[in-house]
């Protein structure tokens, strides 16, 4: 600050969208304690006026503090001024109905134990909504990635099927050349054995006589 002081928030509550709430818990309740302890009306009323003056003074002080300059504090909308005694909070608002608006004009929100808990529950609810939104985005991202992977797999399986079909056609063409087609190699080779070739093994297939004059089977190239 201008006087060389450094603002030190008591609590920083993180909010979604990189926003923060600062909770200040340095409210003085000295005058309130005197009012509660006083047995006479006059001293009690004087202490209550001092209590209201103390609250306004602290509101003015908080309004001048630049908590946004504190390291790690992000975008700041309000500072929550915590009054730790519920009765002190309620009685102050009852006696000075402009006190809450006075604080809001300075971006200060007065909270008591009950209203602070409600505020923090609201913050927790905001985080649950944020988590659900992030989960929905992650589900959408993973669903898109799964869809793309499935499309690629389907295309690859189609390509594999086409390659298997080409391999099957090539295999059938080779079988025709070797053993089933006209002038096949099996019949021609087996005839060499029958003509007296010194062969120790015999083809374990039954083939017709090969036609010496038959042209070998020539299959067209398989694409």
C-alpha positions in Angstrom: 0.0 0.0 0.0 0.9 3.7 -0.1 1.9 3.4 3.6 4.2 0.5 2.9 1.9 -2.1 4.4 1.2 -5.3 2.6 -2.3 -6.8 2.5 -2.5 -10.3 3.8 -5.8 -12.1 3.2 -6.9 -14.6 5.7 -8.4 -17.0 3.3 -8.5 -17.2 -0.5 -11.3 -19.2 -2.0 -10.7 -20.4 -5.5 -13.6 -20.1 -8.0 -14.0 -21.5 -11.5 -12.9 -19.4 -14.5 -9.8 -18.2 -12.6 -11.6 -16.1 -10.1 -11.1 -15.7 -6.3 -12.9 -14.7 -3.2 -10.9 -13.2 -0.3 -12.2 -13.7 3.2 -11.1 -11.2 5.8 -11.6 -12.3 9.4 -10.0 -9.4 11.3 -13.2 -7.8 12.5 -12.8 -6.3 16.0 -15.6 -7.2 18.4 -14.2 -5.4 21.4 -17.1 -2.9 21.5 -19.6 -5.8 21.0 -18.1 -7.6 24.0 -18.6 -4.5 26.1 -22.2 -4.1 25.0 -23.0 -7.7 25.9 -21.3 -7.5 29.2 -22.9 -4.1 30.2 -25.8 -4.3 32.7 -27.0 -0.7 32.1 -28.8 0.6 29.0 -26.7 3.7 28.5 -23.3 2.0 28.4 -24.8 -0.7 26.3 -26.1 1.7 23.7 -22.8 3.6 23.6 -20.9 0.3 23.1 -23.3 -0.7 20.3 -22.7 2.6 18.5 -19.0 2.0 18.8 -19.6 -1.5 17.4 -21.3 -0.1 14.3 -18.6 2.5 13.9 -15.9 -0.2 14.2 -17.6 -2.2 11.5 -17.9 0.7 9.1 -14.3 1.7 9.8 -13.2 -1.9 8.9 -15.3 -1.8 5.7 -13.6 1.4 4.7 -10.2 -0.1 5.4 -11.0 -3.2 3.3 -12.3 -1.1 0.5 -8.9 0.6 0.3 -6.9 -2.6 0.3 -5.7 -3.8 -3.1 -5.8 -7.6 -2.7 -5.5 -8.0 -6.4 -1.8 -7.0 -6.0 -1.2 -10.0 -3.7 0.7 -12.8 -5.5 -1.4 -15.7 -6.6 -4.7 -13.8 -6.2 -6.6 -13.9 -9.5 -9.5 -11.8 -10.7 -11.3 -10.5 -7.6 -14.9 -9.4 -7.4 -15.7 -9.2 -3.7 -14.0 -9.4 -0.4 -16.0 -11.3 2.3 -15.9 -9.5 5.6 -16.4 -12.2 8.2 -18.2 -11.3 11.5 -17.5 -14.4 13.6 -20.4 -13.9 16.1 -23.8 -14.3 14.6 -25.5 -12.1 17.2 -23.0 -9.3 16.5 -23.8 -9.5 12.8 -27.6 -9.6 13.2 -27.7 -6.8 15.7 -25.5 -4.6 13.6 -27.7 -5.0 10.5 -30.9 -4.5 12.7 -29.6 -1.2 14.0 -28.1 0.0 10.8 -30.1 -1.2 7.8 -27.9 0.6 5.4 -24.7 -1.1 6.6 -24.9 -4.0 4.1 -25.5 -1.7 1.1 -22.7 0.5 2.4 -20.3 -2.5 2.3 -21.5 -3.6 -1.2 -20.7 -0.2 -2.6 -17.1 -0.9 -1.7 -17.2 -4.4 -3.0 -17.4 -5.8 0.5 -19.9 -8.5 1.4 -20.7 -9.0 5.1 -21.0 -12.6 6.2 -21.6 -14.4 9.4 -21.0 -18.0 10.3 -24.3 -19.1 8.8 -24.1 -17.0 5.6 -20.4 -17.8 5.1 -21.2 -21.5 5.1 -24.0 -20.9 2.6 -21.6 -19.0 0.4 -19.0 -21.7 0.6 -21.6 -24.3 -0.3 -22.5 -22.2 -3.3 -18.8 -22.2 -4.3 -18.6 -26.0 -3.9 -21.7 -26.3 -6.1 -20.0 -24.1 -8.7 -17.0 -26.4 -8.7 -19.2 -29.5 -9.1 -20.8 -27.9 -12.1 -17.4 -26.9 -13.5 -16.2 -30.6 -13.0 -19.3 -31.8 -14.9 -18.7 -29.4 -17.7 -15.1 -30.4 -17.9 -16.1 -34.1 -17.9 -18.6 -33.5 -20.6 -15.9 -31.8 -22.7 -13.5 -34.7 -22.1 -16.2 -37.2 -23.0 -16.9 -35.4 -26.2 -13.1 -35.3 -27.0 -12.7 -39.0 -26.3 -15.8 -39.8 -28.3 -14.5 -37.9 -31.3 -11.1 -39.7 -31.0 -12.9 -43.1 -30.7 -15.0 -42.3 -33.8 -11.9 -41.4 -35.8 -10.1 -44.5 -34.7 -13.1 -46.7 -35.6 -13.2 -45.1 -39.1 -9.5 -45.8 -39.6 -9.9 -49.4 -38.4 -12.8 -49.9 -40.8 -10.7 -48.6 -43.7 -7.7 -50.7 -42.7 -9.9 -53.9 -42.4 -11.4 -53.1 -45.9 -7.9 -52.8 -47.3 -6.8 -56.1 -45.6 -9.9 -57.8 -47.1 -9.0 -56.6 -50.6 -5.4 -57.8 -50.1 -6.7 -61.2 -48.9 -8.9 -61.4 -52.0 -6.0 -60.6 -54.3 -3.9 -63.2 -52.4 -6.7 -65.8 -52.8 -6.9 -65.1 -56.6 -3.2 -65.4 -56.9 -3.2 -68.7 -54.9 -6.0 -70.2 -57.1 -4.0 -69.2 -60.3 -0.9 -70.8 -58.9 -2.8 -74.0 -58.1 -4.2 -74.2 -61.6 -0.7 -73.9 -63.0 0.7 -76.6 -60.8 -2.0 -79.2 -60.5 -5.4 -78.6 -61.9 -5.1 -76.7 -65.2 -4.5 -78.1 -68.7 -0.9 -79.0 -69.1 -0.3 -78.6 -65.4 3.2 -79.1 -63.9 2.1 -82.0 -61.6 1.1 -84.2 -64.5 4.2 -83.3 -66.5 6.6 -84.0 -63.6 4.9 -87.3 -62.8 5.3 -88.4 -66.4 9.0 -88.0 -66.0 8.9 -90.5 -63.2 6.9 -92.9 -65.3 9.4 -92.5 -68.2 12.1 -93.8 -65.8 13.5 -90.8 -64.0 15.4 -91.8 -60.9 12.9 -90.5 -58.4 12.7 -91.7 -54.8 9.5 -89.9 -53.9 6.2 -89.9 -55.5 3.6 -87.1 -55.7 0.9 -87.9 -53.2 -1.8 -86.8 -55.6 -3.8 -88.5 -58.3 -3.3 -86.7 -61.6 -4.2 -87.5 -65.2 -1.6 -88.2 -67.8 0.2 -85.0 -68.8 -0.2 -84.1 -72.5 3.3 -83.5 -73.9 1.9 -81.4 -76.6 -0.3 -79.4 -74.3 0.6 -75.8 -73.7 1.3 -74.8 -70.1 -1.5 -73.0 -68.3 -0.9 -69.3 -68.5 -3.0 -67.3 -66.2 -3.6 -63.5 -66.6 -1.9 -61.4 -64.0 -4.0 -61.0 -60.9 -4.4 -57.4 -59.8 
